[in-house]
Structures are given as structure tokens and as C-alpha cells.
Amino acid sequence: MKFHVKKNDEVIITTGDDKGKKGRVIDVDRQKARVFVDGVNLNSKHSKPSAKNPNGGIIKTPGSIHISNVQLLSEGKATRVGRKEEKGKTVRFAKKTGKTLD
């Protein structure tokens, strides 16, 4: 299954508590159709002091967001993604600007 966003794409969140926030895609979970975006949907986990983390504390990690709730950014604007053939290869392009993304 092909998705409109890939790892390292710049995206904007379109719905939910983090609506309007921008970030870079860290990881894509293809099985569940979810993405992890840097600095968005942060989960807090309390950790006890250990040898690895002697002070303990609160660790914030990004949670997943459904892929339908993010939109790709091209030149700072949210855009839909299309696919076309160029030199025998399929490439993604931004529908708003027409620029190729790959």
C-alpha cells in the first residue's frame, strides 16, 4: 500500500489537539497506517533512577498519529500528493506547486 507521506517529509497536523503544528516524519507504521511526527503528540513516561538514567524523571516520546490526519508541506503550504511517470520511474509531486518531491 502506498502512502502520501514518507520518512523525513515535512508535514502539518490537520486535526486533533496538535492541529496546525508542523514537524518531520520520524517513522511510518505501514501495518496500522500511522506516522510518528517529531515534537507532536508527545507522551510522558515517568522513569525511576537507574544506571542508564541516574536522576530518573519524565521522558517525552512522540506518539503515533493516523496518516489521514497529516498533510504534506511544500513551500510552507499544505498540499495533496500526486504521482506521475518521469523517465520510467513513478515520482510524487505536490499538486499545489507542481514540484516533484522525490
C-alpha positions in Angstrom: 0.0 0.0 0.0 1.4 3.4 -0.9 1.0 6.4 1.3 1.2 10.1 0.6 4.0 10.7 3.2 7.3 9.1 3.8 10.0 9.2 6.4 11.7 12.7 6.6 8.8 14.5 4.9 7.7 17.8 6.4 4.0 17.6 7.4 1.3 19.7 9.1 -1.3 18.2 11.5 -4.8 18.8 10.2 -7.0 17.6 13.2 -6.8 16.9 16.9 -5.1 18.6 19.8 -2.0 19.3 17.8 -3.9 20.8 14.8 -1.7 23.3 12.9 1.6 22.1 14.3 4.4 21.2 11.8 7.1 18.6 12.1 9.2 16.0 10.4 8.1 12.4 10.0 10.3 10.1 12.1 8.7 6.8 11.2 5.8 5.3 9.3 3.9 2.2 10.6 2.6 0.7 7.4 0.6 -2.0 9.2 -1.5 0.4 11.2 -1.4 3.4 8.7 0.1 5.6 11.4 3.0 8.1 11.5 5.3 9.4 14.2 6.0 13.2 13.9 8.8 14.9 15.7 7.6 17.1 18.6 3.9 16.3 18.1 1.5 14.2 20.2 4.1 13.7 23.0 3.6 11.0 25.6 5.1 11.4 29.1 6.6 8.4 30.8 7.9 8.6 34.3 11.2 6.6 34.9 12.8 5.6 38.2 16.5 6.3 38.6 18.7 3.6 37.1 22.3 3.2 36.0 21.4 4.4 32.5 19.4 7.4 33.8 20.7 8.2 37.3 18.3 11.1 38.0 15.2 9.4 36.7 12.5 11.9 35.6 9.9 12.3 32.9 10.8 11.1 29.3 8.7 12.6 26.5 8.3 10.4 23.3 6.2 11.1 20.2 3.0 9.1 19.9 1.5 8.0 16.6 -1.0 9.9 14.5 -3.2 8.4 11.9 -1.8 9.1 8.4 -5.1 10.7 7.3 -4.6 13.4 9.9 -1.4 14.8 8.4 -0.8 16.6 5.2 2.5 17.2 3.3 4.1 20.6 3.2 5.5 22.1 0.0 7.0 25.6 0.2 5.3 26.1 3.6 1.8 25.3 2.3 -0.3 22.1 2.9 -0.7 20.2 -0.4 -2.1 17.0 -1.7 0.2 14.5 -3.4 0.0 13.1 -6.9 2.0 10.5 -8.8 3.4 10.6 -12.3 5.8 8.9 -14.6 9.2 10.6 -15.2 11.9 8.8 -17.2 10.3 5.4 -16.5 10.0 6.0 -12.7 7.0 6.9 -10.7 7.6 10.1 -8.7 5.5 12.1 -6.2 4.6 15.7 -6.9 2.9 18.4 -4.9 -0.5 19.2 -6.5 -0.4 22.9 -5.3 3.0 23.8 -6.7 3.6 21.0 -9.3 7.1 20.4 -7.9 8.4 16.8 -7.7 9.1 15.6 -4.1 11.3 12.6 -4.6 
